[in-house]
Amino acid sequence: MNIPRDKIVNQLENSVTWLIMLGRFGRLLFSLAIIGIGVETLICSYVSSHSLGPHYKVVPVIPWLPAIPSLAYLVGAILILCGASLLFQRTLVVSSITLGFLMLLCGLVFDVPRRPNLMSAEWRTNVLEPIAIGSLAWLAPGLDGIPRWLYRMSRYLLAFALIVFGIAHFQVLTFIASLVPGWIPWPRFWTVFFGVAFISAGVSFATGCLQRWAALGVGLMFALWTVTIHVPPVLNFFRTPGAPQDPDKWSDVFIVAALWGGSWALARDLRDRKDLSLGADSNRA
């Protein structure tokens, strides 16, 4: 059966339009989340906690920083500038590279020496979440925007982070299942399901196969968690008069929103391995 050429063209145009809109929304959400992290860092610059253990005082915002107000001001300002610059095509490459290296630096320099256990929950949160965000930032300009080695490295770092996220779902299955709201049935099933999905997405990014579907799926997972798990506790603080704001809860919202938006921002430009081997990539909107 022959399909009319006009129908095929219309289908392709609709698909491209949908991906463009999704990518723009993802970039906007990613930018706002980074700005939010920067603003929270400035607000909490004179607040300290022992989130990394009794011997470490840090600013209670992910990525963790030593409790040095001047350093918090500097990093917060850079995050705000990078987040705002991501919205403009002319400054996209510079801001993406800067944000990526800042997140990688925070994760590796401030957290890895204190959390050497690769598979611990603290290592997964403190180190891999900033590194995953930094990798998404590096991937944002596409293959033409950054050196090929940095593009490949960011894919592998993102793949590694996603695989560890997935393994963690099985390591602390009961705890993660307890985070699922009570109105959602079968919490242990969904914990296992999302663990498998994380690992599958990581393998996809590592091998270069079905990357677009992996980005869409990962973004959808983080979107669901944003609206069902992380936003409600923040809203509850506003419903209770005089209730203190918890920086960790706000940080959770911004981190998950950044992972959501950053994943969807890549959906249009990602290509399968066979396309990358030919050097093919799409022009950005």
N, C-alpha and C positions, 0 to 999 in steps of 0.2 A: 504494500500500500504506500503510495507516494504522498507525502505531506506537502501541501503548497508552500512555496518558498516564502511568501508573505507571512504566513502563519509562523514559520520558524523564526523569521526576523523579528516579529512582534514578541515572541516568547523570549528571545535573547535580550531584546531591549527592555522588557519588563524585568527580567532577571538582573540586568545590570543596574537599572534604576533602583530596584529594591536593595541591592547590595550597597549602592552609593549612599542611599538614605540611612541604612543601618550603620555604615561606616562613619558617616558624619555624626550620627547620634552617639556612637561609641567614642569617637574622639572628643566630643563635647563632654560626655560623662567622665571620661578619663581625665580631661583637663580640670574639670571642677573638683574631682576627687583629690588630685594632686594639690590644687589650691587649698582645699579643705585641710589636708595634712599640714601644709605650710602654715596656715592660719592657726591651727591647733598647736603647732610647735611654738609659735610666737606667744600664744596665750599661756602655755604651760612652761615657758622658759624658766620661770622661777619656782616651778613645782617639781618635786623630786619624789621618786618611789624606789622600792627595791624589787622591781619586776624581774630583774635578772639574778636575784639572789640577795642574801643578807649583806654581802660584802660589796655590792655594786649599787650606787645611787645613780639613777638615770632620769631623764625627762620622760614622763609616762606617755609617750607617743611613739608609735611605730613609723619609721625606723628609730630604734632606741638611740639616744645620744647620751654621753656623760652629762651629769647635772651641772653644766657650765652655761650660764645664761648667754654669754657672748657667742658661744658656739651655736646655741639653739637659735639665737636671732639670725646668725649668718645662714644656717641651713634652712630655717623657715623662709627667709627672704628669697633664697635661691629656688626653693620649691614653688613659691608663689609666682616668681618670674617665669620659671620653666612651664608651670601649668598654664599660665596665660599665653605664653609664646607658642604653645602647642596648637593654639586655635588658628594660627596664621601660617600660610604656606611658606612665606619668606623666611620665617624663623623656626620652622618645624625641625629641620635637620640639627641645627645648633642646640635647640632646647632638648630634643630627644637624646642626643649624645650626652649632653651635660647631665640630664636627669638620670640616664642609665648608669653613668659612672658614679654619680652621687649615691644612688641606691646600692650599687654594688659595693662601694667603699664603706657605707654604713653597715651593711650586712657582714662583710668580711673583716673589717678592722675592729669594729666595736663589739661584735657578737660572737664570731667564730672562736676567738681565744677563750671566751667564757663558757661556751657551749660546745665542747669537742665531740659530744655524742651525736653522730650523724642522724640517728633515727629517733632521737628524743623529741617530745612534743614541743619543747622550748626551741630546739634547733629549727624545727619545721616552721614555727611561727616567726621567731625573731630574725632568722637568717634568710629563709627561702621566700617569704612573702616580699620583702624589699627586692630581692634578686629577681623574682618573677616580674615585679612591676618594672624594674629596670630593663629587663629583657623585652617586655612589651613596648617600652619606650624606644628602645633601639630598633625594633622591627617596624615602628610606625612610619618612617619615611619610605619604606619599601627597598627593594634591592638596588635601585639606582641612587638612593639617598645616602647610603653608608657603605663603607668598604665591605667587600664580599666576606672577608674573614670575620668581621664583626657581626654581619648578618647571620653567618653560620653559627658563631659562638652563642649568640643570643637565642637562636633556635634550640641549641643543645642545652643551654642553661634552663630555658623554659621547660623543655621536655623533662629534664632531671627533676625540676621542682614539682611538676605535675605528677610524676611517677611516685615521688616521695609522699606527696599529699595523698595519693591513692593508697599507698601501703599503710599510711597512718590510720586510714579508715578501718583497717583490719586490726591494727595494733591496739587501738583504743576504741573498739567498736561500741562497747556499752556506753562509754562517755559521750561519744558523738551522737549516738542514737538518743541519748537523754536530752540533747539540744533541740531535737525535732519537736515542734509544737504539738501539744496533746491532741489537737483536732485533726492531725494528719495520721492516718492509719499506717501500720506496718513500719515503724521507725527503723528497725534493724534491717529490713529489706532495703529501704532507701539508702541506708548507710553503706551497705554492701554494693548496691547498684552504683552509687556515685563513686565509690572507691574504684570499681572496675572501670567506670567512665574516665576517671582521672588517669589511670594507668594507660588506657587505650589512647587517650588524647596525647599523653606524653610520648608514647611509641609513634604516633602519627607525626608529631613534630620532629622527632629524632630521625625518622626514616624519610620524611618529606612526602608521605602518602596521605591523601585526604586531609590535608592541613586546613583547608577552608571549613570543612565539616567539623573538624576538631575545635577550631576557634569558635564557631557558632555554638557548639555544644557546651564548651567550657563557659562561654559568656552566659548562656542560658542557665547553667547551674548556679553561677554566682548571682545572677539576677534573682533567681528563686530564693537563695539564701539571704539576699539583701532585704527583700520585702517580708520574708516569713520569720527570720531568726534575728537579724541585726538591727533593723529599724524599730520594731516594737519596743525593745527595752529603752531606747533613746526617747521615744515618744512618751513612755510611762513616766520618765523624769519630769516632763512638762505637766503631766496630769496630777502630780503630787506636789502641792505647794511647799516651797522651801526645801525640796529634795536636792541634795548635792549632785552635781553633774559628774559622771564617771568618765575620765579621759579615755580609759580603755574601750568603753562602749562606743564613743565617738570614733576612735581610731579604727575599731572593727568595721564600722560603716564605711569610712573612707577607703580602707584597704580593699574591702570586698567590692565596693563600687568601682575602684580603679581596675581591679582584675576583670570585672564585668565589662566595663567600657573599653578597656584596652584590648580584650579578646575580640570584641565585635568590630573595633576599629580596623582590625587586620583582615576582616573577612573578604573584602574585595580583592586585595592585592596578593594574598597567598596563592601559591601555585603548587601543583604536585611536583615530585622529584623529576619527572621526565621533562617538565617545562623548565625547571631551574637549570637542568643540564644543558638546555639549549640557550640559556640566558634570556628567556622570555619572561617578561613581567609587564604588568599593566601600568598605564599612566595614571597618576593620582588625580582625583577630582579637584 
